[in-house]
């Protein structure tokens, strides 16, 4: 109960922070777009007066304008990505329990995979991983419980990041931690696959994976509830199927199969 109370407080705090950050981010994006428009106006003025500039000056101005346009585009791109992450946090914190909402599943998976990556980076300074992504194009919005599906993605991705990090502690120098994420549709289902090349599972871990309070992480780093909660989210709440394949020393693949609604 204390842990739940702490998480509830943390959820309210993160929602408040996300809301406050969203306003200055909107200003950054809007002023970047305005600056881009002003840059186009400046370019037109330079073109009208290019006969008054030397060839060297004209080339330098063109280079500066091209760099500024590229910088503006990057500011807008990363600002909008930050906005989408914040909206995801607000959706999780404000979403009603068990409420199905039309959701861009590819976008949700992508955001929470990268959220997990950055969280791991924040906790382990030397952590890095190659993330390979394959998202089906043109998927329509699907009815899912976004606050729960995002939690399931986080649980599996957090475990994958931990598995590759732990393997990297004793692996050869040529070992490259990798995470492969795929979202596609098949036979009326949306299929989400998250695979890693980490330490894999022993037979005992496979048998006890969904047991409450079972964890292979050190004390204080895992509750042993993540995978049980994930199975409940996929199989009971979304009427789907959660499956996995794992080979000790080689890696693990989790697959969520959820009926398209």
N, C-alpha and C positions, 0 to 999 in steps of 0.2 A: 504493500500500500504506500509505503514511503517512496519507493522507487517510482510508482505511478504518479504520485503527487509531484515529484521532482521533474518527471518527464512532461507533465501537464504544464508546469511553470516554464520549463524550457521551451515548450511549443509556443506558449503565449509570448515569451521573450523573442524568439526567432521570428514570429509573425510580425511583432512590432518593429524589429530591426529591418526586416525585409520591406515593410511598408515605408519606413523612413528613407531607406536607400533608393527606393523606386523613384521618388520625386526628383532628387538630383540627377539620377540616371536619365530620366526623361528630358531634363534640361540639356544634358550633354549631347544626347542624340538629336534633339531638335535644333540646337545651335550648330551642330555639325552639318546637318542638312541645309540650314540657312547659309552657312559658310560655303558649302559646295555650290549653292546657287550664285552667291556673290563671286565665287571664283570663275564661274562660267561668264558672268558679266564682265569681269576683268579680262578674261581671255578674248572676248569680242572686241573690247576697247584696244587691246594690244594688236589684234589682227587688223583693225581699222587704221592703225598707225604704224604698221610694221615697216613702211617705207622710211620712217624716221629713225629706225633702229639699225645698227650695224648687224651683220650676219652673226657675229659672235654673241652680241647682246640678245638677239632674237632667239638663238639656240639655248642660251642660258635661261632665259625667261620660260621657254617651252619645257625645259628640264625641271625647273622649279614648280611650274604649274602641274606637271605630271606627278611629281612627288607629293605635292599637296593633295591632289585628287585621290591618290592611293592611300595617304594617311587618313583622309576624311572617310573613305570607304571602310577602312579598318576600324576606326572609332565607332561608326554606325553598326558594323557587323558584330563587334564584341560587346557593344552596349546593348544591342538587342538580345544577344545571347544571355547576358547578365539579367536582363528583364525577364526572359523566359524562365530562368532558374528561380528568380524571386517569385514569379507567378506560381511556379510549381510548389514552392515552400508554402505560399499562402493557401494554395488549394489543399495541401495536406493538412495544414493547421486549422482550416475553416470548414473542410469538407464534413458533411454529415455522415454518421456511421452507416456503412453498407449502402451508400447512395451511388447508384449507377449514373455515370455522366458520359456524354459523347466525348471521346478522347482520341488524340493523335498518339497511338501506341508507340510508333517509331520514335517520335519526339520525346515521349515520356521515358522510354528505355534509354535513349541516348543521354538525356540530361542526368538520370540517376546513376548510370554507369560512370559518367565523368565526375559526378558528385562524390561517388565512392572513391574514385582514383585520387581526387584532390584531398579528401579526408585522410586517406592513407599516407599521402605525401606530407600532410601537415604533422602526422604522428611519427613518421619515419623519414627523416631528412634524406637518407640515401636511397629511398624507394623509387623505382621507376619500372615501367612496364610498357610494352608495345601493344596498343589496342587496335585490333582489326575489326572493322564494322561493315556490316552488309544489311542495309535496310531496304525492304521492298518499296518500290516507288508507286505512288498513286493509291495507297491504301486509304479507304474512307475512314471517317471517325467511327470508333467502335464504343459500344456501351460497356464500360468497366467501372470498377470502384477505384478511381485513380489514387486515392490516399493509401489503399491497401496494396494495389499492384506495384506502386513505387516502393513500398516497404519490402515486398518480396524481391524486387530487383536489387535493392540495396543489400538485403541479407545475403543473397547468393554472390553478388559482386564483392562484397566485403570479405566473404570466405575465400573467394578466388584470389583476391589481392593478398590475403594473409598466407594462402597456400604457396603462391609463387615467391613471396618474400621469405618465408621460412625455408623453402628449398634453396633460395639464393644464398642463404647463410653458409651452406656447406657444399654447394655445387661447384663445378669447375668454372674457370674464368670465362669459358666460351658459352655458358648458359645464358640465354636471353629470356627473361620472363615475358609471357605473352598471354593476352586475353582476346578471345574471339567472340564477337557478339553478332547474332543474326536474327532478324525479324522477317517472317514471311507468312504466307497463307497456304494452307493445304487442306483439302477435303472439308471445307466449311469451318476451318479453325484458323486462328492466328497462332503461329508457333514462334516462341522466343527461346533461342539457344544461347547459353553463356558457357563458354569453355575456357579452361586454363591449362597450362602445362606445368602446374605446380607439383606438390609432393604426392598427390593422389590419396586414396583411402585404403586402409587395411580392411580385411573382411569383417573384423569386429566393428570398425567404425561404420561400415556400410549397414550392418545389421541394426546398429543403435542410432543411426543418423537422426531419426525423427523422434527419439525418446526425449521427453521433457527433462531438462537440466543436464543432458549429456553434452559435453564439449571437450574438444582436444586442445583448447587454448588455455594458457596459464590462468591462474586465479586472478580475477579482477578484469580479465580481458574478454570473457565470454560468459553469457548467462545460460547457454544450453537450451534456449527457447526459440532461437531464430528459425531453424528449419521446421520445427513443429508449427510455428506460426505461418511460415511460408506455405506449407502443404495445406493448412486450413484455408488460407487466402485463395489458393489456386483451385483446390478440389471442392471445397464446401461452398465458398462464397461465389466463385465464378463457374462452378460445375465443370471444371476442366480436369486436366491430368498433369501431375508432376512426376517426371522420371529422371533418372540420372545414370550415367556410366562413369566408372572410375577405375583406373589402374594404378596401383601403388608405384610411386616413383615417376609416373608419366603424366598424370593430370586427371581432370574431372570435367564432365560436361553435364549441365543441368538443362532440361527442356521443359518449358511451360507450354501446354497445349490447351487453348481456351476457345470455346465455341464463339464464332463471330455473331455479335448482336448488333 
